[in-house]
């Protein structure tokens, strides 16, 4: 699931900053490090996301104010590349592969079972911030289809029931 492209202008900066509860001073060293470098946008966004786990809206405003990088350019890059997140994510990110091999092996059943068990839609995070569910194009484990990853752990040859059991085990600290 892709995040809808959103473009903000300077007039919205007050509104944007009010809905974020993050310490924007944490990105001052990033701004200093990249302020005079060409091609700095992606490394800046990656560094900001490493601090917060996502890209807070207020960070976009601060980067625009201090480095002059256009807001629409930043949002364009952040919404184009799937590595960037505009919202906080859960402690565990569940990636369900929907590549050709997994699709043929009924990956959609895995996603449906997980959405039902976690009471979230694709791309959403559980209320307890424990899990975020994402459909991805390919995990590169075609021989294990259908596959999901939770963090860095890969689980293959799954059914919906097995996938839900694995998620419950992770939640209970067994995995």
N, C-alpha and C positions, 0 to 999 in steps of 0.2 A: 504494500500500500504506500503510495507516494503522498507526501504532504502537499497540500494545495499551496501554490505560490501566492505569497502575500507581499505587497509592496507598501511600505510606510514612508511618510515624509517627515520632515523636521517638526511640523505642527503637531504631530502625535507623540512627540518625545515625552511629554509629561504623563500622558495616559500609559504609554508603554512602560515607563519606569515604575509606576505605581503598582503594577500587577506582579512584580518580581521581588522575591525576598532573598536576594543574593548580595554579597559584598563585592561590588564592582571594583574596589581597590585592588582586589586580587589579580586583576589583569594589567595593572600598571607595568610590571616587568615585561610583559609580552609587548605592550605598546612601545616601550623603550627599545626592546630588542629589534623590533621590525620597523621602526618608524622611518628609516631612510633606505629601506631595501625594496627593490623592484620585485614584483611577483610575490608579494607578501601576504596576499589575501588568504589563500588556503592554509599556509602555516599558522597564521593568526587564528583562524577559525578552529583549526585542529587543537591548538594550544588552549584556547578558551574552553573548548569542549572537554579537554583533559582535566581542567580544573573543576567544572561544574557538572560534568556528565551529559550536558546538553548545551545549546547556545541560548542563553537568556536574551530576551528582547532588549533589555537595558544595555547589554554588552554591545549590541549593534549600534546603539545610539552613542555610547562612549567612544567606540572605535571611529565612528563617523565624525564626532566632535574633535577628537584628538589627531586623527590621521587623515581626515578628509575623504575617506573611502565612501563612495556613494552607497546609500542604504539599499537601493534596488539591486545594485551589483552584489552586495553581500548576501541578500536574500535569494538572489538568483543562483549563486553558487551553493548556498546552504540547502536550497530545495532541489537542486539538480543532482548533487552527489548524495547517495544513500548513506554514506558514513556520518553525515551530519544530522543532528536531532534538534528540533525546535522546542521540545517539551521534555520534562524529566522522564526517565525510564525506570523500570523496576530493577531491583537488585539482580534478578536473573532474567536474561533475555532469551526467550525461546524462539529459535528460527526454524521454521518448517519449510523444507525444500519443496518447491513446486516446479522443478525442472522436468524435462521430458520423462526421464526414467521414473521419477517419483510420482509425477502426474499419472502415468500409466498404472502405477501400483497403488493408486487411490490416496494420494497425499491430501486431497480435499477432505477425506474422512478424518484424517488426523487433525487438520485445522478445525473442522466442525466440532469434533469431540473436545478439543482443548478449549475452544471458545465457550462451549456449553459448560464444561467443568469449572472454568475460571470466571465465567460470567462477564466476559469482555469480547469485543470485536477485534478483528485483525488490526494491529497497529496500536492497540490500547494497552493500558497498564492496570493491573488489579488495584482495588481500593487500598490494600495494605502495602502497596508499592513493592511487592515481592516478585511479580512477574510482568514482563512485557511480551506480547505475542506478535511475531512478525512472519509474514510469508516472504520468502526470498526466491530469487530466480534459480539458483543452483548452489549447492554446498560442495559439489565435487566428489560425492560419495555414491555414485550411480549404482555400484554393485551392492550397496546396502539399502537400496530403495524399498519403501519410503523412509526418509531420514529426517531427523530433527537434531538441532544442537541446543544445549542449554549451557551458556557460557562457552567454555572451550571443550566441553564433552559432547561427543557424537553418539547418537543412538540410532540404530538401523533395524531394518526388517520389522517395522512397527505396524501395529494396528491402532485404532483409536483408543481402545481399552488399555493397551500397553503404554501408549503415550501419556495418558491420564495417570496411570499408576506411577510412572517415572516422575512426573511433576509432583505428585503427592509425596513420593519418597524424598524429593529435593526439599520440599516444604518442611517435612519432618526431620530433615538433617541426616537422612540415611544415605544420601548420595552427595 
